[in-house]
Amino acid sequence: MTPEDKVRVGVLALQGDFREHLAVLRELGAEAVPVRRPEELASVAGLVIPGGESTVMDKLSRTFGLREPLVERIREGMPVYGTCAGLIMLADRLLDSIEGQQTLGGLDVTVRRNAFGSQLDSFETDLAVPVLGDAPVHAVFIRAPIVDSVGEGATALGTLDDGRVVAVEQGNLLGTSFHPEVTGDYRFHQYFLDRVGAAE
Ligand SMILES: NC(=O)CC[C@H](N)C(=O)O
């Protein structure tokens, strides 16, 4: 692969663990840049929205003038992968939001914030994700949201043993409740990059 062939993708870098996602995407051979301004968003063919705090990310996206361009690119079909707070940002409907909190939308799902309560802030488990192959995905959940219901437009990709959905896709949009960037298993990032390559 020459530098000219590299897929150029962005990671929303307003807040949260965007550096880890940049490192993963670069390791997978993509040109990955932080996105904080509309011009930077315009320069990328796909976007990762990282984990962090969705209420803060929402506010900053409006302050930085990114909200409208983000909504527009999502509507236009740009591949986007949202993890944890990023999944919250992509949800059409949100439960346990704070007053005035908005999402970007795009995924026909209802997501509940902080769904595992304070006793179980963080946990890890192995998850079957058939679209990524037979090997289970080791999933790390950190104050994670859950997909409370999946609308007609979206498809569940992975569920916990109790049936709760933690990975979804819809067209070019992909969302996980958990954090693949911290596990060394980058199949979700590769799945996203394949979408970007196909969409270009
Ligand atoms: N690790 C995370 O991204 C946590 C998400 C956070 N609880 C929120 O509501 O945005």
The ligand as an ORCA input file, in Angstrom:
! r2SCAN-3c Opt
* xyz 0 1
  N     -17.009      4.737     28.480
  C     -17.961      5.546     28.054
  O     -17.924      6.051     26.910
  C     -19.040      5.873     29.029
  C     -20.233      6.595     28.432
  C     -20.815      7.557     29.437
  N     -21.377      6.857     30.563
  C     -21.835      8.470     28.758
  O     -22.943      8.499     29.135
  O     -21.495      9.121     27.818
*
